[in-house]
């Protein structure tokens, strides 16, 4: 009976966790780094939510717009031989490049709570999820 009560308590807490998640500030993710490993993330393109996920079950494409190289290296081989010369400079942004992706996130210590919040947030926002357990259950249904 205790496990059932615990399960009901977890489920009852999810809407409150979702409200806390959505109350977090929307921040750009730079250099494709996630600030919190044990968190549920809602990713945005502009002001529009586009994906919900939690590490390590995130699709690489989600962070691709945030990956920027801060330096560019160029190797020049001298005419007639000798040691190559390496020059380093600031990299220039590519034309038409998308802005870094934005996200809001809520750290949660418990894996089960993260899974429930990820599923709830995705359903509430009408988005897909990246957690393999959720995908396996949806495919098996």
C-alpha positions as CSV (number, residue, x, y, z in Angstrom):
1,X,0.0,0.0,0.0
2,X,2.9,2.4,0.7
3,X,4.2,2.1,-2.9
4,X,0.8,3.0,-4.2
5,X,0.5,6.0,-1.9
6,X,4.0,7.1,-2.9
7,X,3.0,6.8,-6.6
8,X,-0.1,8.8,-6.1
9,X,1.9,11.5,-4.2
10,X,4.4,11.7,-7.1
11,X,1.6,12.0,-9.6
12,X,-0.1,14.7,-7.6
13,X,3.1,16.7,-7.3
14,X,3.8,16.8,-11.1
15,X,1.5,19.8,-12.0
16,X,3.3,21.8,-9.3
17,X,6.7,20.8,-10.7
18,X,5.5,21.8,-14.2
19,X,4.5,25.3,-12.9
20,X,7.9,25.6,-11.2
21,X,9.6,24.6,-14.5
22,X,7.7,27.1,-16.5
23,X,8.4,29.9,-14.0
24,X,12.1,29.5,-14.5
25,X,13.8,32.2,-16.6
26,X,14.3,31.5,-20.3
27,X,18.0,31.7,-21.0
28,X,20.2,31.1,-24.0
29,X,22.4,28.0,-23.9
30,X,25.9,29.0,-25.1
31,X,28.6,26.7,-26.3
32,X,26.1,23.8,-26.2
33,X,26.6,23.3,-22.5
34,X,23.7,22.3,-20.2
35,X,23.9,24.1,-16.8
36,X,22.3,21.2,-14.8
37,X,22.7,17.5,-15.6
38,X,19.8,16.3,-13.4
39,X,17.1,18.6,-14.8
40,X,14.2,18.6,-17.2
41,X,14.6,21.1,-20.0
42,X,12.1,22.9,-22.2
43,X,13.9,24.1,-25.3
44,X,12.7,27.1,-27.3
45,X,13.3,28.5,-30.7
46,X,12.6,32.2,-30.2
47,X,9.7,32.3,-27.8
48,X,8.2,29.0,-29.0
49,X,8.7,25.7,-27.0
50,X,10.0,23.1,-29.4
51,X,11.2,20.1,-27.3
52,X,11.2,18.7,-23.8
53,X,14.0,16.4,-22.5
54,X,16.4,15.5,-19.8
55,X,20.1,14.5,-20.0
56,X,21.5,12.2,-21.2
57,X,18.5,11.5,-23.4
58,X,18.7,14.7,-25.5
59,X,19.0,14.7,-29.3
60,X,22.3,16.3,-30.4
61,X,20.4,18.5,-33.0
62,X,18.7,20.3,-30.1
63,X,22.0,21.9,-29.0
64,X,23.6,22.3,-32.5
65,X,22.6,26.0,-32.8
66,X,24.3,26.8,-29.5
67,X,27.6,25.2,-30.5
68,X,30.1,28.0,-31.4
69,X,33.8,27.9,-31.8
70,X,35.4,30.8,-30.2
71,X,38.7,30.4,-32.1
72,X,39.6,29.5,-35.6
73,X,43.0,27.9,-36.4
74,X,44.7,28.0,-39.8
75,X,47.9,26.1,-40.8
76,X,50.2,27.5,-43.4
77,X,53.0,25.5,-44.9
78,X,55.9,27.7,-46.0
79,X,57.0,27.5,-49.6
80,X,60.1,25.5,-49.9
81,X,59.5,23.5,-46.7
82,X,60.1,24.1,-43.1
83,X,57.9,24.0,-40.1
84,X,54.2,24.9,-40.7
85,X,53.0,28.1,-39.2
86,X,49.8,28.1,-37.2
87,X,47.7,31.2,-36.7
88,X,44.8,31.5,-34.4
89,X,42.0,34.1,-34.7
90,X,38.4,34.8,-33.6
91,X,36.1,32.7,-35.7
92,X,33.5,34.6,-37.8
93,X,29.9,33.6,-37.6
94,X,28.5,31.8,-40.6
95,X,25.9,33.8,-42.6
96,X,22.3,32.7,-41.9
97,X,23.3,30.9,-38.7
98,X,20.6,30.4,-36.1
99,X,20.8,32.0,-32.7
100,X,21.7,29.8,-29.8
101,X,18.8,27.8,-28.5
102,X,17.1,29.0,-25.4
103,X,15.8,26.8,-22.5
104,X,14.3,26.8,-19.1
105,X,15.0,24.0,-16.8
106,X,14.2,22.6,-13.4
107,X,16.8,20.4,-11.5
108,X,15.2,17.3,-9.9
109,X,17.2,14.8,-7.9
110,X,14.9,11.8,-8.5
111,X,15.0,10.0,-11.9
112,X,11.3,9.0,-11.6
113,X,10.3,12.6,-10.9
114,X,12.3,13.8,-14.0
115,X,10.6,11.2,-16.1
116,X,7.1,12.1,-14.9
117,X,7.7,15.8,-15.4
118,X,9.2,15.3,-18.8
119,X,6.2,13.4,-20.0
120,X,3.7,15.8,-18.3
121,X,5.5,18.9,-19.8
122,X,5.6,17.3,-23.3
123,X,1.9,16.4,-23.2
124,X,0.9,19.8,-21.8
125,X,3.0,21.7,-24.4
126,X,2.1,19.4,-27.3
127,X,5.8,18.4,-27.8
128,X,7.8,15.2,-28.3
129,X,10.0,13.6,-25.6
130,X,13.4,12.2,-25.8
131,X,13.5,9.8,-22.9
132,X,13.8,6.2,-24.2
133,X,11.5,4.7,-21.6
134,X,8.7,7.0,-22.7
135,X,9.3,6.3,-26.4
136,X,9.4,2.6,-25.8
137,X,6.1,2.7,-24.0
138,X,4.5,4.8,-26.7
139,X,5.7,2.4,-29.4
140,X,4.7,-0.7,-27.5
141,X,1.2,0.7,-26.9
